[in-house]
Amino acid sequence: MCPTEHQMLDVNGIRLSLHTAGPQDGRPVWLLHGFPECWYSWRHQIEALAAMGYHVHVPEMRGYGETSAPNDPGAYDLITLCADIQAAMQVLGHEQVAMIGHDWGAPVAWHLALLEPKRVKVVCGMSVPFGGRPKRPAIEVMRELYQDRFHYMLYFQKPGLAEAEMAEDIPRTMRVMMHGMSGTAGGSTLVQDKPADARWLDDRIDPGSPPAWCPPEAFEVYVKTFQQSGFHGPVSWYRNFERNWERTAGLAGQKILQPALFLIGDQDPVGELEAYTIKKMPAVVPLVEQHVLDDCGHWIQGEKPQQVNELLLAFLHQHY
């Protein structure tokens, strides 16, 4: 991968770890990672974007790696997460940016497009679509649908349980998660047929090595990220569905009017869970361009880097 520079920014009450690459005078592109990932998950895109003259900004999101990880779960609501990036853009003097996010980074990117319509000129979400503000918090629906059955998001609501389980053996956790949601997965780690009070990963078989798309040197960066910060911060993102819903009341009914790109793998389990939202998306993101990548799971920018780069660069060339 091309060389990157690292800095720590004091923004929004936290210390934000930020990696940058590419020419200083290049147009800013932000890459926001998801769960359970790290800034290095964008390694292929960093290289491709920097080579095309963009100034690439890749934060370790709140709760990850060297970035601050507050103890209060309420410190991880969506508006606060957006405010981290808004404050960083202000410090760096960014007047126009391309905002790109994957997994949990995608909702942050979508909402930044709503909150910063002049600064966010184009937006891209990978794996997680945008369907507008829901009529009620999604977690309420999950509680109704999965009263007596296991669902990982409901499991994540119980303070201390998920983060402790995941931290017991971080390399195993990462191998199971990566394989479980890859294009070659034998079964998703999301929806599982077991009792509601079960643990998450106990019944998953450890593949023994990371997937081919994540070589040992990259896997080491993932593991180190969570050895540094643990999982409390990342899991706390899931503990704010009600708070997210309350704090986005002012955005109800608003559309994302910027040019937008949405990418998802054909074997991404999120695609099945969010099928309705994906279908609804053009109504709330009128200028969205959508692509489904074949033989691809959830970790889209790692599994299919060449296709993602081609689509991303073509989109940026056209609109940014």
N, C-alpha and C positions, 0 to 999 in steps of 0.2 A: 504494500500500500504506500501511497505517497506520504511524505513527511507531514506531520501535523504539529501545530503549536498548541500549548495548553495554558489556560489562565483561569483564575478564580475571580468571579464577579460578586460584589456585594449588592444583591438586589432583593427587594420584596421581603426583607427580614431574614434572608438565608444567604449562604455562600453557594454560588452556582458554578460547578465545574464545566468548563467549555473548551472543546477541541475545535480548532479551525484549520483550514487548508485552502490553498489556491491563492491567486493574486489579491493583494489588499484592495486594489481598485476594482475588483470584479463585483458583479451584482450579487447581493447577499442571498444565499439559499440556506434555509434552516431545515435540519433533519431531526425529527423528534421520535425517539425510540419508544417501544412498548414494554410489555411484561411477559415473561421475566427476561428482559434483554439488557442491552447496554449500548453505549454510544458506538462501540465497535461493530455492532450489527449492520452499520451503514458503510462498512469498509469499502465495498465495491462501488457504491455510489459516490463516496467521497473522492475516490480516485478519478472516476469518470467525469464528475462535475468540475473538479479542480482543473483537469486537463482541458476542459472546454472554457476555462477562464472565469468560472464562478467562484465567489468567495464563500466557502462552505462553513456553516456553523452547526456544530453537533454537541448539544449539551448532554450531560448526565442529568436526567430529570430528577425532580425533587424526590428524595428518599433513596437514590441510587448512587453507589460508588463514593466519590469524594464530595458530592453535593450534600448539603445539610439534610438530615432526616429527623424532623421534629417528632416528638413522642405523641403529641395530640393527633388522633386520627382525623379530627376536623380540619387539620392544616393541609389536607390533601384533596379538597374539593376542586371541581373543574375550573371555577373562576379564579381561584388562587393559583392553580397550575398555569393557567393562561397568564396571570399577572407576573409570574416569574419570567416568562419569555417577553412579555410586553416591556417590563423594566429593563431586561437585558438589551432589547432592541433600542430602547431610549438611551441607555448608557453608551451603546456603540454608534449612535447617530444614524440608525437605519430609517430611511424615509420610505423605501419600497423594498419588499422582500417577496421571495417565493417560500411558502410554508408547506412543509411535507411531513406527514406523520404516519406511523405504522402502529397497528394494534391500539393501545391506550393513547399513543401519540397522535392517532388520527382524530379522535374527538377533540383533543387540544387544538390541533390544526384547524379543524372545521369551525370551532368556536372562536379562534383567533380571527378567522376570516369574517365572522359576524361582528366581533368586537372592534376590529381594526380594518374597516372596509377600504380606507385610503392607503394604509401602509401595506396590508397583505394584498398584493396585486394578483397573485395566482395561488391556488391551494391544491394540494394532492393528499388524498387519504388512501392508505393501503390496508386491506382486510376488514376494516370497520367502516361501514357506510354512515351517511348522515340522513336522518329522516325528519329533522325538526324536533322541537321540544315535545316530548310525549304528554299524553293527557294526565298521566300520573307516573310516579317513579317506577322504573322497570322492576326494581326489587320486590315491589308489592305483588306484581303479577307472578314473579318466580315463586314467592311464598305460597300463593294460591295453587299454582300448578304442581309444586313439588313438596307438598305438605309432609309426606311420609317417605319421600325418595331423596336420594342424594343429588345435590347440585353444587358444584364447586363455589359458585358465587354466594350461596347461602352458607356454606361452610366457612367462607372467608369472613362472614359477619361476626363470628364468635371470637372475641379478643384473645389473641395469644396462640390459638390452636394451629392455624395454617402456617404462620411464620415459624413456629417451633418445629413443626413436622418438616418443612422444607429445609430448615437449617441443620437438621440432624446429619445429613450427608449431602452437601451441596452439589458435588459432581454427579451423584446419582439422580438428584432432583432435576438437574439440568438435562442429563441424558434422557430421562423418562419424558420430560416435557417436550424436548426437541423432537424426539422420535414420535411421540404420541400425537403431534399435530403437523408432522411432515407429510409430504405427498405420498410417501411409502408407508404410512402408518397402518398398523393392524387394528387400530381402534383409538378413538379420540380420548383424551384425558378430560374432556369437558363434561359430557353427560354420561353418567355411569349407572348401571342398574344395581343399586345396593341401598341399604338403609340410610336414612337421613343423618344418623349419628355416626356413620362410618368415617374413617380417616380418608384422605384424598388419594395418596399414592401407594399405600401399603400393598395393594393387590396388583400393582403394575410391575412387569418384569423389567429389570435393568438390562438394557441391550449391551452394556459393557463398554461401549465406545460411542462417541457422538456421531451424528449422521455425516455422510460424506461431504455435505455442503459446509460443514463446520470443522475445519481441520484443527489439529491439536493446539496450534498457537492461538487460534481464535477462541477455542473452547476455554483456554487458560484465562483469557481476558474476561469472559463471562463469569467464570468461577471466582476470579479475584474480585470482581465487582460486588458479588454478594458476600464474600468473605469480609469485605470492607464495611458494608452497610447493613447486612442482614436483610430480612424480608419484611420487617414491620412496615416500613415506608411504602414499598410497592403494594403490599396487600391492603394498606389503608386507602389506596385509591378506590378500592371496591367498597369501602365502608361509607361512601358519601353519596349514594344514589338519591336519598331523600334530600340531602343538603344541596346537591347539584340541581335537583329539580326546583327547589325553592329559590336558589340564587340565579337561575336562568329565567325567572318569570318575565323579566323585561325583554327577553329575546323571543318570546312566544310569537309564532306566526311569521317571523322574519325568514327571508330566503337568503341563501348564499348566491350573490349575483356575479362574483368573479369567475373567470375561466377556471374550471375544476377538472381534476383527473381522479378517477377511482380505479384501483387495481385490486384484484382478488384472485386467489388460486382456485381452480375447479375442485380441488379436494380439501379446501379449507373448511373445517367444521363450522366456523363462524358464518360461512355462506348459507348453510342450512338454517342456522338459528336466526339469521338476519334476512331471510329471503324476502319477507314483506317490506322491510326497510329499503332493501336494494331496489325493489320494484317501484317503490314510492319516491325514490331519490330524485329523479328528474323533475318532479313537481316542486321540490324545495331547493334544488340546485339546478336551475334551468340550463346552465352552460356546461353541465358535466359530460365528460367523455369517459366511457366505461370500457374496461377490458378484463376478460377472464383468461388467466394463464393456464394452459393445459399441463397436466401432470405436476401440479404444484399445490403444496399445502399452505399452512399459515405463515411460515417464515419466508415470505415471498421475496424479499430483497436479497436473502442469502441463498435460497433454493434456485431462483431463476434470475441471477444478477444481470446477465446480458440482455434479456428481454425487458427487465425493469428499466435498465439504463437506456435502452433504445427508446422506449415509450416515454420515459421521463424527459430525456434530452429533446425529443421531437416536440413534446408539449411545451417545454420551456422556450425552445427556439421559436415556436409559433406565437406564444402569448406573453413572453417575458424577455 
